[in-house]
Amino acid sequence: MIRTAVTIVFILICIALIVVVLMQEGKSAGLGALSGQVDSYVRKNHGRTREGKLERVTVILGVLFFLIAIGLELKFFL
């Protein structure tokens, strides 16, 4: 019973992780990255932007994904 519930949560995390990764923008900066110019204001407030929040959610979902996957494989949830 609990294994079924954890498996359903695992599937929901998988779907959410796919959606969040697809919502993120590409990281290619093009030739502008070669000049070394970095906008310090944007860099300081990166965590408050939509992109920063998406990255944080991606990390959290990724960690949950791996923990639950390992737990299901090692039969922690009987």
All heavy atoms as a GROMACS GRO file, in nm:
protein
  601
    1MET      N    1   0.082  -0.119   0.000
    1MET     CA    2   0.000   0.000   0.000
    1MET      C    3   0.087   0.126   0.000
    1MET      O    4   0.064   0.217  -0.077
    1MET     CB    5  -0.091  -0.003   0.123
    1MET     CG    6  -0.165   0.121   0.146
    1MET     SD    7  -0.330   0.104   0.085
    1MET     CE    8  -0.401   0.254   0.138
    2ILE      N    9   0.185   0.131   0.090
    2ILE     CA   10   0.271   0.250   0.096
    2ILE      C   11   0.362   0.257  -0.025
    2ILE      O   12   0.394   0.366  -0.073
    2ILE     CB   13   0.351   0.254   0.228
    2ILE    CG1   14   0.399   0.397   0.254
    2ILE    CG2   15   0.472   0.170   0.226
    2ILE    CD1   16   0.372   0.439   0.393
    3ARG      N   17   0.402   0.141  -0.076
    3ARG     CA   18   0.487   0.139  -0.195
    3ARG      C   19   0.412   0.196  -0.315
    3ARG      O   20   0.469   0.268  -0.396
    3ARG     CB   21   0.534  -0.004  -0.223
    3ARG     CG   22   0.632  -0.014  -0.338
    3ARG     CD   23   0.691  -0.153  -0.347
    3ARG     NE   24   0.774  -0.170  -0.462
    3ARG     CZ   25   0.903  -0.138  -0.469
    3ARG    NH1   26   0.961  -0.087  -0.364
    3ARG    NH2   27   0.972  -0.158  -0.579
    4THR      N   28   0.283   0.167  -0.325
    4THR     CA   29   0.202   0.220  -0.434
    4THR      C   30   0.191   0.372  -0.423
    4THR      O   31   0.204   0.443  -0.523
    4THR     CB   32   0.061   0.158  -0.431
    4THR    OG1   33   0.074   0.017  -0.434
    4THR    CG2   34  -0.022   0.206  -0.548
    5ALA      N   35   0.171   0.423  -0.302
    5ALA     CA   36   0.161   0.567  -0.281
    5ALA      C   37   0.293   0.636  -0.316
    5ALA      O   38   0.294   0.741  -0.381
    5ALA     CB   39   0.122   0.597  -0.137
    6VAL      N   40   0.405   0.576  -0.277
    6VAL     CA   41   0.536   0.634  -0.307
    6VAL      C   42   0.562   0.630  -0.457
    6VAL      O   43   0.619   0.724  -0.514
    6VAL     CB   44   0.647   0.561  -0.228
    6VAL    CG1   45   0.784   0.608  -0.272
    6VAL    CG2   46   0.629   0.584  -0.079
    7THR      N   47   0.518   0.524  -0.523
    7THR     CA   48   0.536   0.514  -0.668
    7THR      C   49   0.455   0.621  -0.741
    7THR      O   50   0.503   0.681  -0.837
    7THR     CB   51   0.494   0.374  -0.717
    7THR    OG1   52   0.571   0.276  -0.648
    7THR    CG2   53   0.516   0.359  -0.866
    8ILE      N   54   0.334   0.649  -0.693
    8ILE     CA   55   0.253   0.754  -0.753
    8ILE      C   56   0.318   0.891  -0.732
    8ILE      O   57   0.325   0.972  -0.825
    8ILE     CB   58   0.109   0.750  -0.696
    8ILE    CG1   59   0.038   0.624  -0.745
    8ILE    CG2   60   0.031   0.875  -0.735
    8ILE    CD1   61  -0.095   0.598  -0.680
    9VAL      N   62   0.369   0.916  -0.613
    9VAL     CA   63   0.441   1.041  -0.586
    9VAL      C   64   0.564   1.050  -0.675
    9VAL      O   65   0.596   1.157  -0.728
    9VAL     CB   66   0.479   1.050  -0.436
    9VAL    CG1   67   0.574   1.166  -0.411
    9VAL    CG2   68   0.355   1.064  -0.351
   10PHE      N   69   0.633   0.940  -0.694
   10PHE     CA   70   0.752   0.936  -0.780
   10PHE      C   71   0.716   0.973  -0.924
   10PHE      O   72   0.787   1.051  -0.988
   10PHE     CB   73   0.814   0.796  -0.774
   10PHE     CG   74   0.940   0.780  -0.853
   10PHE    CD1   75   1.054   0.847  -0.816
   10PHE    CD2   76   0.944   0.698  -0.964
   10PHE    CE1   77   1.172   0.832  -0.889
   10PHE    CE2   78   1.059   0.682  -1.037
   10PHE     CZ   79   1.174   0.750  -0.999
   11ILE      N   80   0.606   0.921  -0.974
   11ILE     CA   81   0.563   0.953  -1.111
   11ILE      C   82   0.527   1.101  -1.122
   11ILE      O   83   0.562   1.167  -1.221
   11ILE     CB   84   0.445   0.862  -1.152
   11ILE    CG1   85   0.493   0.718  -1.167
   11ILE    CG2   86   0.380   0.910  -1.281
   11ILE    CD1   87   0.383   0.617  -1.183
   12LEU      N   88   0.460   1.155  -1.021
   12LEU     CA   89   0.426   1.297  -1.023
   12LEU      C   90   0.551   1.385  -1.020
   12LEU      O   91   0.557   1.488  -1.088
   12LEU     CB   92   0.333   1.330  -0.906
   12LEU     CG   93   0.194   1.270  -0.912
   12LEU    CD1   94   0.116   1.300  -0.784
   12LEU    CD2   95   0.119   1.320  -1.033
   13ILE      N   96   0.652   1.344  -0.943
   13ILE     CA   97   0.778   1.418  -0.938
   13ILE      C   98   0.847   1.411  -1.074
   13ILE      O   99   0.903   1.510  -1.121
   13ILE     CB  100   0.869   1.365  -0.826
   13ILE    CG1  101   0.813   1.408  -0.691
   13ILE    CG2  102   1.012   1.415  -0.841
   13ILE    CD1  103   0.886   1.351  -0.571
   14CYS      N  104   0.842   1.296  -1.139
   14CYS     CA  105   0.902   1.282  -1.272
   14CYS      C  106   0.837   1.377  -1.372
   14CYS      O  107   0.906   1.447  -1.448
   14CYS     CB  108   0.887   1.139  -1.322
   14CYS     SG  109   0.986   1.019  -1.233
   15ILE      N  110   0.705   1.384  -1.371
   15ILE     CA  111   0.633   1.472  -1.463
   15ILE      C  112   0.664   1.618  -1.432
   15ILE      O  113   0.691   1.698  -1.522
   15ILE     CB  114   0.481   1.443  -1.457
   15ILE    CG1  115   0.453   1.303  -1.512
   15ILE    CG2  116   0.402   1.549  -1.533
   15ILE    CD1  117   0.313   1.254  -1.488
   16ALA      N  118   0.664   1.654  -1.304
   16ALA     CA  119   0.695   1.791  -1.264
   16ALA      C  120   0.837   1.829  -1.304
   16ALA      O  121   0.862   1.942  -1.349
   16ALA     CB  122   0.675   1.808  -1.114
   17LEU      N  123   0.931   1.738  -1.288
   17LEU     CA  124   1.070   1.764  -1.324
   17LEU      C  125   1.083   1.789  -1.474
   17LEU      O  126   1.154   1.881  -1.517
   17LEU     CB  127   1.158   1.647  -1.280
   17LEU     CG  128   1.308   1.664  -1.292
   17LEU    CD1  129   1.356   1.783  -1.209
   17LEU    CD2  130   1.379   1.538  -1.244
   18ILE      N  131   1.014   1.711  -1.554
   18ILE     CA  132   1.017   1.730  -1.699
   18ILE      C  133   0.961   1.867  -1.736
   18ILE      O  134   1.020   1.941  -1.815
   18ILE     CB  135   0.938   1.618  -1.770
   18ILE    CG1  136   1.012   1.485  -1.756
   18ILE    CG2  137   0.913   1.651  -1.916
   18ILE    CD1  138   0.931   1.364  -1.798
   19VAL      N  139   0.848   1.904  -1.676
   19VAL     CA  140   0.786   2.032  -1.706
   19VAL      C  141   0.875   2.149  -1.666
   19VAL      O  142   0.894   2.244  -1.742
   19VAL     CB  143   0.647   2.042  -1.637
   19VAL    CG1  144   0.590   2.183  -1.647
   19VAL    CG2  145   0.551   1.942  -1.698
   20VAL      N  146   0.934   2.141  -1.547
   20VAL     CA  147   1.018   2.251  -1.497
   20VAL      C  148   1.144   2.266  -1.584
   20VAL      O  149   1.185   2.378  -1.615
   20VAL     CB  150   1.055   2.228  -1.349
   20VAL    CG1  151   1.161   2.326  -1.303
   20VAL    CG2  152   0.932   2.242  -1.262
   21VAL      N  153   1.203   2.157  -1.625
   21VAL     CA  154   1.322   2.164  -1.710
   21VAL      C  155   1.287   2.224  -1.845
   21VAL      O  156   1.362   2.306  -1.899
   21VAL     CB  157   1.387   2.025  -1.726
   21VAL    CG1  158   1.490   2.025  -1.836
   21VAL    CG2  159   1.450   1.982  -1.594
   22LEU      N  160   1.172   2.187  -1.900
   22LEU     CA  161   1.132   2.242  -2.030
   22LEU      C  162   1.095   2.389  -2.022
   22LEU      O  163   1.102   2.461  -2.122
   22LEU     CB  164   1.015   2.161  -2.087
   22LEU     CG  165   1.051   2.021  -2.135
   22LEU    CD1  166   0.925   1.948  -2.181
   22LEU    CD2  167   1.152   2.026  -2.248
   23MET      N  168   1.056   2.438  -1.906
   23MET     CA  169   1.022   2.579  -1.889
   23MET      C  170   1.145   2.670  -1.881
   23MET      O  171   1.134   2.790  -1.902
   23MET     CB  172   0.938   2.598  -1.761
   23MET     CG  173   0.798   2.546  -1.773
   23MET     SD  174   0.706   2.555  -1.619
   23MET     CE  175   0.708   2.728  -1.584
   24GLN      N  176   1.261   2.612  -1.852
   24GLN     CA  177   1.381   2.693  -1.838
   24GLN      C  178   1.433   2.738  -1.974
   24GLN      O  179   1.416   2.670  -2.074
   24GLN     CB  180   1.491   2.613  -1.766
   24GLN     CG  181   1.457   2.587  -1.622
   24GLN     CD  182   1.567   2.512  -1.551
   24GLN    OE1  183   1.675   2.494  -1.604
   24GLN    NE2  184   1.537   2.466  -1.432
   25GLU      N  185   1.498   2.855  -1.972
   25GLU     CA  186   1.556   2.908  -2.094
   25GLU      C  187   1.692   2.845  -2.119
   25GLU      O  188   1.756   2.796  -2.027
   25GLU     CB  189   1.572   3.059  -2.082
   25GLU     CG  190   1.441   3.132  -2.071
   25GLU     CD  191   1.459   3.281  -2.057
   25GLU    OE1  192   1.572   3.329  -2.076
   25GLU    OE2  193   1.360   3.348  -2.026
   26GLY      N  194   1.738   2.854  -2.243
   26GLY     CA  195   1.870   2.802  -2.276
   26GLY      C  196   1.979   2.886  -2.212
   26GLY      O  197   1.963   3.004  -2.185
   27LYS      N  198   2.094   2.827  -2.189
   27LYS     CA  199   2.205   2.897  -2.123
   27LYS      C  200   2.306   2.953  -2.220
   27LYS      O  201   2.407   3.008  -2.179
   27LYS     CB  202   2.277   2.800  -2.026
   27LYS     CG  203   2.190   2.749  -1.917
   27LYS     CD  204   2.150   2.859  -1.825
   27LYS     CE  205   2.064   2.804  -1.713
   27LYS     NZ  206   1.991   2.905  -1.643
   28SER      N  207   2.283   2.940  -2.348
   28SER     CA  208   2.381   2.988  -2.445
   28SER      C  209   2.380   3.141  -2.448
   28SER      O  210   2.279   3.203  -2.474
   28SER     CB  211   2.351   2.933  -2.584
   28SER     OG  212   2.225   2.978  -2.626
   29ALA      N  213   2.494   3.199  -2.419
   29ALA     CA  214   2.505   3.344  -2.416
   29ALA      C  215   2.559   3.397  -2.548
   29ALA      O  216   2.570   3.517  -2.567
   29ALA     CB  217   2.596   3.386  -2.301
   30GLY      N  218   2.597   3.311  -2.638
   30GLY     CA  219   2.648   3.353  -2.767
   30GLY      C  220   2.786   3.417  -2.756
   30GLY      O  221   2.864   3.386  -2.668
   31LEU      N  222   2.814   3.510  -2.844
   31LEU     CA  223   2.944   3.576  -2.845
   31LEU      C  224   2.958   3.676  -2.731
   31LEU      O  225   3.069   3.718  -2.699
   31LEU     CB  226   2.966   3.646  -2.978
   31LEU     CG  227   2.982   3.553  -3.098
   31LEU    CD1  228   2.993   3.635  -3.226
   31LEU    CD2  229   3.104   3.466  -3.082
   32GLY      N  230   2.850   3.715  -2.668
   32GLY     CA  231   2.857   3.808  -2.556
   32GLY      C  232   2.930   3.750  -2.436
   32GLY      O  233   2.986   3.823  -2.355
   33ALA      N  234   2.932   3.620  -2.424
   33ALA     CA  235   3.001   3.556  -2.312
   33ALA      C  236   3.152   3.565  -2.327
   33ALA      O  237   3.225   3.558  -2.229
   33ALA     CB  238   2.959   3.410  -2.302
   34LEU      N  239   3.200   3.582  -2.449
   34LEU     CA  240   3.344   3.590  -2.472
   34LEU      C  241   3.404   3.720  -2.420
   34LEU      O  242   3.520   3.725  -2.384
   34LEU     CB  243   3.375   3.576  -2.622
   34LEU     CG  244   3.343   3.441  -2.682
   34LEU    CD1  245   3.371   3.444  -2.832
   34LEU    CD2  246   3.423   3.331  -2.616
   35SER      N  247   3.323   3.826  -2.416
   35SER     CA  248   3.375   3.956  -2.374
   35SER      C  249   3.396   3.963  -2.223
   35SER      O  250   3.467   4.050  -2.175
   35SER     CB  251   3.282   4.068  -2.419
   35SER     OG  252   3.157   4.056  -2.353
   36GLY      N  253   3.332   3.875  -2.149
   36GLY     CA  254   3.351   3.872  -2.004
   36GLY      C  255   3.264   3.972  -1.930
   36GLY      O  256   3.276   3.988  -1.809
   37GLN      N  257   3.176   4.040  -1.998
   37GLN     CA  258   3.090   4.137  -1.932
   37GLN      C  259   2.974   4.065  -1.866
   37GLN      O  260   2.903   3.988  -1.928
   37GLN     CB  261   3.037   4.238  -2.033
   37GLN     CG  262   3.146   4.322  -2.095
   37GLN     CD  263   3.089   4.413  -2.202
   37GLN    OE1  264   2.975   4.400  -2.241
   37GLN    NE2  265   3.173   4.504  -2.250
   38VAL      N  266   2.957   4.094  -1.736
   38VAL     CA  267   2.850   4.031  -1.660
   38VAL      C  268   2.770   4.141  -1.592
   38VAL      O  269   2.827   4.230  -1.529
   38VAL     CB  270   2.907   3.934  -1.553
   38VAL    CG1  271   2.796   3.876  -1.471
   38VAL    CG2  272   2.989   3.826  -1.619
   39ASP      N  273   2.641   4.136  -1.606
   39ASP     CA  274   2.556   4.234  -1.541
   39ASP      C  275   2.544   4.196  -1.394
   39ASP      O  276   2.481   4.097  -1.359
   39ASP     CB  277   2.419   4.234  -1.608
   39ASP     CG  278   2.333   4.349  -1.559
   39ASP    OD1  279   2.382   4.434  -1.482
   39ASP    OD2  280   2.216   4.354  -1.600
   40SER      N  281   2.607   4.274  -1.307
   40SER     CA  282   2.614   4.237  -1.166
   40SER      C  283   2.477   4.244  -1.098
   40SER      O  284   2.449   4.168  -1.007
   40SER     CB  285   2.714   4.325  -1.092
   40SER     OG  286   2.672   4.460  -1.098
   41TYR      N  287   2.391   4.336  -1.139
   41TYR     CA  288   2.259   4.346  -1.079
   41TYR      C  289   2.179   4.219  -1.105
   41TYR      O  290   2.115   4.165  -1.015
   41TYR     CB  291   2.184   4.468  -1.132
   41TYR     CG  292   2.044   4.479  -1.079
   41TYR    CD1  293   2.022   4.522  -0.949
   41TYR    CD2  294   1.934   4.442  -1.156
   41TYR    CE1  295   1.894   4.531  -0.898
   41TYR    CE2  296   1.807   4.450  -1.106
   41TYR     CZ  297   1.787   4.495  -0.977
   41TYR     OH  298   1.659   4.502  -0.927
   42VAL      N  299   2.182   4.173  -1.227
   42VAL     CA  300   2.109   4.051  -1.262
   42VAL      C  301   2.167   3.932  -1.188
   42VAL      O  302   2.095   3.846  -1.139
   42VAL     CB  303   2.112   4.028  -1.414
   42VAL    CG1  304   2.052   3.893  -1.450
   42VAL    CG2  305   2.039   4.139  -1.486
   43ARG      N  306   2.298   3.929  -1.176
   43ARG     CA  307   2.363   3.817  -1.108
   43ARG      C  308   2.330   3.816  -0.959
   43ARG      O  309   2.308   3.710  -0.900
   43ARG     CB  310   2.513   3.826  -1.130
   43ARG     CG  311   2.585   3.704  -1.080
   43ARG     CD  312   2.728   3.706  -1.126
   43ARG     NE  313   2.770   3.568  -1.130
   43ARG     CZ  314   2.870   3.524  -1.197
   43ARG    NH1  315   2.942   3.606  -1.269
   43ARG    NH2  316   2.901   3.398  -1.196
   44LYS      N  317   2.326   3.932  -0.895
   44LYS     CA  318   2.295   3.939  -0.752
   44LYS      C  319   2.152   3.899  -0.722
   44LYS      O  320   2.123   3.840  -0.619
   44LYS     CB  321   2.319   4.082  -0.700
   44LYS     CG  322   2.462   4.119  -0.686
   44LYS     CD  323   2.474   4.261  -0.632
   44LYS     CE  324   2.619   4.305  -0.628
   44LYS     NZ  325   2.631   4.444  -0.582
   45ASN      N  326   2.060   3.933  -0.811
   45ASN     CA  327   1.918   3.906  -0.788
   45ASN      C  328   1.868   3.786  -0.867
   45ASN      O  329   1.748   3.774  -0.891
   45ASN     CB  330   1.837   4.031  -0.825
   45ASN     CG  331   1.867   4.145  -0.732
   45ASN    OD1  332   1.870   4.126  -0.611
   45ASN    ND2  333   1.891   4.262  -0.787
   46HIS      N  334   1.957   3.699  -0.904
   46HIS     CA  335   1.919   3.583  -0.984
   46HIS      C  336   1.820   3.492  -0.911
   46HIS      O  337   1.730   3.436  -0.972
   46HIS     CB  338   2.043   3.504  -1.025
   46HIS     CG  339   2.014   3.388  -1.114
   46HIS    ND1  340   1.975   3.403  -1.244
   46HIS    CD2  341   2.016   3.254  -1.091
   46HIS    CE1  342   1.953   3.285  -1.297
   46HIS    NE2  343   1.978   3.193  -1.206
   47GLY      N  344   1.836   3.478  -0.780
   47GLY     CA  345   1.747   3.391  -0.704
   47GLY      C  346   1.604   3.441  -0.696
   47GLY      O  347   1.512   3.365  -0.671
   48ARG      N  348   1.583   3.570  -0.720
   48ARG     CA  349   1.450   3.628  -0.714
   48ARG      C  350   1.378   3.625  -0.849
   48ARG      O  351   1.259   3.649  -0.856
   48ARG     CB  352   1.458   3.772  -0.666
   48ARG     CG  353   1.510   3.783  -0.526
   48ARG     CD  354   1.514   3.926  -0.483
   48ARG     NE  355   1.576   3.936  -0.352
   48ARG     CZ  356   1.632   4.044  -0.306
   48ARG    NH1  357   1.634   4.153  -0.380
   48ARG    NH2  358   1.686   4.046  -0.187
   49THR      N  359   1.451   3.597  -0.953
   49THR     CA  360   1.390   3.596  -1.085
   49THR      C  361   1.317   3.465  -1.109
   49THR      O  362   1.333   3.367  -1.035
   49THR     CB  363   1.497   3.614  -1.195
   49THR    OG1  364   1.587   3.504  -1.191
   49THR    CG2  365   1.572   3.744  -1.178
   50ARG      N  366   1.238   3.463  -1.214
   50ARG     CA  367   1.166   3.340  -1.250
   50ARG      C  368   1.264   3.227  -1.280
   50ARG      O  369   1.243   3.112  -1.240
   50ARG     CB  370   1.078   3.368  -1.371
   50ARG     CG  371   1.000   3.249  -1.419
   50ARG     CD  372   0.911   3.288  -1.537
   50ARG     NE  373   0.845   3.173  -1.590
   50ARG     CZ  374   0.882   3.111  -1.701
   50ARG    NH1  375   0.982   3.156  -1.771
   50ARG    NH2  376   0.817   3.006  -1.744
   51GLU      N  377   1.370   3.262  -1.351
   51GLU     CA  378   1.470   3.161  -1.388
   51GLU      C  379   1.539   3.105  -1.263
   51GLU      O  380   1.565   2.985  -1.254
   51GLU     CB  381   1.572   3.223  -1.484
   51GLU     CG  382   1.664   3.122  -1.547
   51GLU     CD  383   1.592   3.026  -1.641
   51GLU    OE1  384   1.488   3.062  -1.696
   51GLU    OE2  385   1.641   2.913  -1.658
   52GLY      N  386   1.570   3.190  -1.168
   52GLY     CA  387   1.633   3.145  -1.045
   52GLY      C  388   1.543   3.052  -0.965
   52GLY      O  389   1.588   2.952  -0.909
   53LYS      N  390   1.415   3.085  -0.961
   53LYS     CA  391   1.320   2.998  -0.890
   53LYS      C  392   1.304   2.864  -0.961
   53LYS      O  393   1.295   2.760  -0.895
   53LYS     CB  394   1.185   3.068  -0.879
   53LYS     CG  395   1.188   3.187  -0.785
   53LYS     CD  396   1.057   3.260  -0.783
   53LYS     CE  397   1.068   3.384  -0.694
   53LYS     NZ  398   0.946   3.464  -0.698
   54LEU      N  399   1.303   2.867  -1.094
   54LEU     CA  400   1.294   2.741  -1.168
   54LEU      C  401   1.416   2.653  -1.144
   54LEU      O  402   1.404   2.530  -1.132
   54LEU     CB  403   1.278   2.768  -1.318
   54LEU     CG  404   1.141   2.816  -1.364
   54LEU    CD1  405   1.144   2.851  -1.512
   54LEU    CD2  406   1.036   2.711  -1.338
   55GLU      N  407   1.534   2.715  -1.135
   55GLU     CA  408   1.655   2.636  -1.107
   55GLU      C  409   1.649   2.574  -0.969
   55GLU      O  410   1.687   2.458  -0.949
   55GLU     CB  411   1.778   2.725  -1.119
   55GLU     CG  412   1.813   2.761  -1.261
   55GLU     CD  413   1.934   2.852  -1.270
   55GLU    OE1  414   2.004   2.871  -1.168
   55GLU    OE2  415   1.959   2.905  -1.380
   56ARG      N  416   1.600   2.649  -0.871
   56ARG     CA  417   1.589   2.597  -0.734
   56ARG      C  418   1.490   2.481  -0.728
   56ARG      O  419   1.516   2.377  -0.665
   56ARG     CB  420   1.545   2.709  -0.640
   56ARG     CG  421   1.552   2.667  -0.494
   56ARG     CD  422   1.516   2.777  -0.397
   56ARG     NE  423   1.580   2.904  -0.432
   56ARG     CZ  424   1.514   3.017  -0.451
   56ARG    NH1  425   1.383   3.021  -0.438
   56ARG    NH2  426   1.579   3.127  -0.480
   57VAL      N  427   1.375   2.496  -0.796
   57VAL     CA  428   1.275   2.388  -0.799
   57VAL      C  429   1.331   2.266  -0.870
   57VAL      O  430   1.307   2.152  -0.829
   57VAL     CB  431   1.145   2.438  -0.866
   57VAL    CG1  432   1.049   2.324  -0.893
   57VAL    CG2  433   1.078   2.543  -0.780
   58THR      N  434   1.410   2.287  -0.975
   58THR     CA  435   1.472   2.176  -1.047
   58THR      C  436   1.565   2.097  -0.956
   58THR      O  437   1.565   1.973  -0.957
   58THR     CB  438   1.549   2.227  -1.170
   58THR    OG1  439   1.460   2.299  -1.253
   58THR    CG2  440   1.608   2.112  -1.249
   59VAL      N  441   1.645   2.167  -0.878
   59VAL     CA  442   1.738   2.099  -0.786
   59VAL      C  443   1.661   2.019  -0.681
   59VAL      O  444   1.692   1.902  -0.654
   59VAL     CB  445   1.832   2.200  -0.719
   59VAL    CG1  446   1.910   2.137  -0.606
   59VAL    CG2  447   1.927   2.261  -0.822
   60ILE      N  448   1.557   2.080  -0.625
   60ILE     CA  449   1.478   2.011  -0.522
   60ILE      C  450   1.410   1.887  -0.579
   60ILE      O  451   1.416   1.778  -0.520
   60ILE     CB  452   1.374   2.107  -0.461
   60ILE    CG1  453   1.446   2.216  -0.380
   60ILE    CG2  454   1.274   2.033  -0.374
   60ILE    CD1  455   1.356   2.330  -0.338
   61LEU      N  456   1.348   1.901  -0.696
   61LEU     CA  457   1.282   1.786  -0.759
   61LEU      C  458   1.383   1.678  -0.799
   61LEU      O  459   1.354   1.559  -0.788
   61LEU     CB  460   1.201   1.831  -0.881
   61LEU     CG  461   1.074   1.909  -0.852
   61LEU    CD1  462   1.012   1.960  -0.982
   61LEU    CD2  463   0.974   1.824  -0.776
   62GLY      N  464   1.502   1.720  -0.844
   62GLY     CA  465   1.605   1.623  -0.880
   62GLY      C  466   1.652   1.542  -0.761
   62GLY      O  467   1.669   1.420  -0.770
   63VAL      N  468   1.671   1.610  -0.648
   63VAL     CA  469   1.714   1.538  -0.526
   63VAL      C  470   1.605   1.442  -0.482
   63VAL      O  471   1.632   1.326  -0.447
   63VAL     CB  472   1.749   1.639  -0.415
   63VAL    CG1  473   1.766   1.570  -0.282
   63VAL    CG2  474   1.876   1.716  -0.452
   64LEU      N  475   1.479   1.488  -0.482
   64LEU     CA  476   1.369   1.398  -0.445
   64LEU      C  477   1.358   1.280  -0.540
   64LEU      O  478   1.333   1.166  -0.497
   64LEU     CB  479   1.237   1.476  -0.444
   64LEU     CG  480   1.215   1.573  -0.330
   64LEU    CD1  481   1.088   1.653  -0.352
   64LEU    CD2  482   1.209   1.498  -0.198
   65PHE      N  483   1.378   1.305  -0.668
   65PHE     CA  484   1.375   1.198  -0.768
   65PHE      C  485   1.477   1.089  -0.734
   65PHE      O  486   1.444   0.971  -0.731
   65PHE     CB  487   1.402   1.257  -0.906
   65PHE     CG  488   1.419   1.154  -1.014
   65PHE    CD1  489   1.308   1.098  -1.075
   65PHE    CD2  490   1.544   1.113  -1.053
   65PHE    CE1  491   1.323   1.003  -1.174
   65PHE    CE2  492   1.560   1.018  -1.152
   65PHE     CZ  493   1.448   0.963  -1.213
   66PHE      N  494   1.600   1.130  -0.709
   66PHE     CA  495   1.704   1.030  -0.682
   66PHE      C  496   1.683   0.960  -0.548
   66PHE      O  497   1.705   0.839  -0.538
   66PHE     CB  498   1.843   1.094  -0.688
   66PHE     CG  499   1.892   1.112  -0.828
   66PHE    CD1  500   1.899   1.238  -0.885
   66PHE    CD2  501   1.928   1.003  -0.906
   66PHE    CE1  502   1.943   1.255  -1.016
   66PHE    CE2  503   1.972   1.018  -1.036
   66PHE     CZ  504   1.980   1.145  -1.091
   67LEU      N  505   1.640   1.033  -0.447
   67LEU     CA  506   1.617   0.969  -0.317
   67LEU      C  507   1.505   0.866  -0.324
   67LEU      O  508   1.518   0.755  -0.271
   67LEU     CB  509   1.586   1.075  -0.211
   67LEU     CG  510   1.702   1.164  -0.169
   67LEU    CD1  511   1.654   1.269  -0.070
   67LEU    CD2  512   1.816   1.082  -0.110
   68ILE      N  513   1.396   0.902  -0.389
   68ILE     CA  514   1.285   0.807  -0.401
   68ILE      C  515   1.321   0.690  -0.491
   68ILE      O  516   1.286   0.575  -0.463
   68ILE     CB  517   1.157   0.879  -0.448
   68ILE    CG1  518   1.110   0.976  -0.340
   68ILE    CG2  519   1.047   0.779  -0.480
   68ILE    CD1  520   0.992   1.061  -0.378
   69ALA      N  521   1.395   0.716  -0.599
   69ALA     CA  522   1.436   0.608  -0.689
   69ALA      C  523   1.525   0.508  -0.615
   69ALA      O  524   1.508   0.386  -0.629
   69ALA     CB  525   1.510   0.665  -0.810
   70ILE      N  526   1.620   0.559  -0.537
   70ILE     CA  527   1.708   0.469  -0.459
   70ILE      C  528   1.626   0.395  -0.354
   70ILE      O  529   1.644   0.275  -0.333
   70ILE     CB  530   1.823   0.550  -0.396
   70ILE    CG1  531   1.918   0.598  -0.506
   70ILE    CG2  532   1.898   0.467  -0.292
   70ILE    CD1  533   2.021   0.698  -0.458
   71GLY      N  534   1.533   0.467  -0.289
   71GLY     CA  535   1.449   0.403  -0.188
   71GLY      C  536   1.361   0.293  -0.245
   71GLY      O  537   1.344   0.188  -0.185
   72LEU      N  538   1.307   0.316  -0.363
   72LEU     CA  539   1.224   0.213  -0.426
   72LEU      C  540   1.307   0.092  -0.469
   72LEU      O  541   1.264  -0.021  -0.460
   72LEU     CB  542   1.149   0.271  -0.546
   72LEU     CG  543   1.031   0.363  -0.516
   72LEU    CD1  544   0.981   0.430  -0.643
   72LEU    CD2  545   0.921   0.285  -0.449
   73GLU      N  546   1.427   0.119  -0.517
   73GLU     CA  547   1.514   0.009  -0.562
   73GLU      C  548   1.563  -0.076  -0.444
   73GLU      O  549   1.572  -0.197  -0.454
   73GLU     CB  550   1.632   0.063  -0.642
   73GLU     CG  551   1.727  -0.043  -0.690
   73GLU     CD  552   1.662  -0.142  -0.786
   73GLU    OE1  553   1.567  -0.105  -0.856
   73GLU    OE2  554   1.707  -0.257  -0.788
   74LEU      N  555   1.598  -0.010  -0.335
   74LEU     CA  556   1.650  -0.083  -0.219
   74LEU      C  557   1.539  -0.135  -0.128
   74LEU      O  558   1.566  -0.186  -0.021
   74LEU     CB  559   1.744   0.007  -0.139
   74LEU     CG  560   1.871   0.050  -0.213
   74LEU    CD1  561   1.952   0.145  -0.126
   74LEU    CD2  562   1.953  -0.070  -0.254
   75LYS      N  563   1.416  -0.119  -0.173
   75LYS     CA  564   1.297  -0.172  -0.103
   75LYS      C  565   1.280  -0.111   0.036
   75LYS      O  566   1.244  -0.179   0.131
   75LYS     CB  567   1.303  -0.325  -0.093
   75LYS     CG  568   1.341  -0.396  -0.219
   75LYS     CD  569   1.222  -0.451  -0.288
   75LYS     CE  570   1.257  -0.540  -0.403
   75LYS     NZ  571   1.325  -0.489  -0.514
   76PHE      N  572   1.307   0.021   0.049
   76PHE     CA  573   1.283   0.090   0.175
   76PHE      C  574   1.134   0.103   0.201
   76PHE      O  575   1.089   0.107   0.314
   76PHE     CB  576   1.346   0.229   0.176
   76PHE     CG  577   1.495   0.227   0.196
   76PHE    CD1  578   1.574   0.326   0.143
   76PHE    CD2  579   1.557   0.127   0.269
   76PHE    CE1  580   1.710   0.327   0.161
   76PHE    CE2  581   1.693   0.125   0.288
   76PHE     CZ  582   1.770   0.226   0.234
   77PHE      N  583   1.057   0.114   0.092
   77PHE     CA  584   0.912   0.129   0.105
   77PHE      C  585   0.846  -0.005   0.074
   77PHE      O  586   0.827  -0.042  -0.039
   77PHE     CB  587   0.862   0.236   0.007
   77PHE     CG  588   0.940   0.363   0.012
   77PHE    CD1  589   1.029   0.396  -0.089
   77PHE    CD2  590   0.925   0.448   0.119
   77PHE    CE1  591   1.098   0.513  -0.085
   77PHE    CE2  592   0.997   0.566   0.124
   77PHE     CZ  593   1.084   0.598   0.023
   78LEU      N  594   0.815  -0.079   0.175
   78LEU     CA  595   0.758  -0.212   0.155
   78LEU      C  596   0.611  -0.209   0.130
   78LEU      O  597   0.524  -0.166   0.165
   78LEU     CB  598   0.789  -0.303   0.274
   78LEU     CG  599   0.939  -0.327   0.296
   78LEU    CD1  600   0.958  -0.408   0.421
   78LEU    CD2  601   0.996  -0.401   0.178
   0.00000   0.00000   0.00000
